[in-house]
């Protein structure tokens, strides 16, 4: 495991306009040198329920190809989510794209009933942990954050299931205190780094988003982005995580 540079991209998403979002992300990360880039949930459309018009097929997705090209250009992995149609069903699908073109996917398991996401999108059924540069990364999406059972970290043969959880989100300002508290809780209870990347701005439903994208370490200490469209590259130190787990090995005591 080596130290990992992660770039949090707190974008003001353009509603249902994929090309405009591509252009905006390109401008935001123009000068970035990093290991991993994280965009908000439904990065190319905003949190839209207009799946019939916006969905892409996984096998020939222009948006995934754009992510692959960007990952290759930046020599960095990218994690985000987008709307995918598969066998007549729609998924809010997380994609972890490596510079080699390798893809790891995660379908959001907790669809957001308050916004009717459960009426449009099918829920995923499996956890997805990707091994990247020696880091085991647990892929999560927005509403998953409220359900701790989805991210329980266990130790088997002296190895934790994962080292970092990433939540990509469209989480409104009116419930941002919950976002802040839950990210810290997930980090402490699982003795892992947690990254939450949220959007900024106002969407077509007049929901206000103030970002609060952040990194939380295994002790619950937070590095928080300012409330604006912004990016920040943060370095995660493997020695910090190992020392915390050595000094207070709480997750070893978790019952199966």
Secondary structure, 3 states (H helix, E strand, C coil): CCCEEEEEEECECCCCCHHHHHHHHHHHCCCCCCCEEECCCCCCCCCCCCHHHHCEEHHHCHHHHHHHHHHHHHCCEEEEEEEEEECCEEEEEEEEECCCCCEEEEECCCCCHHHCHHHHCCCCCCCCEEEECCEEEEEEEHHHHHCHHHHCCCEECCEECCCEEEEEECCCHHHHHHHHHHHHHHHHHHCCEEEEEECEEECCCCCEEECCCEEECCCCCEEECCCCCEEEEEEECHHHHHHHHHHCCHHHHCCC
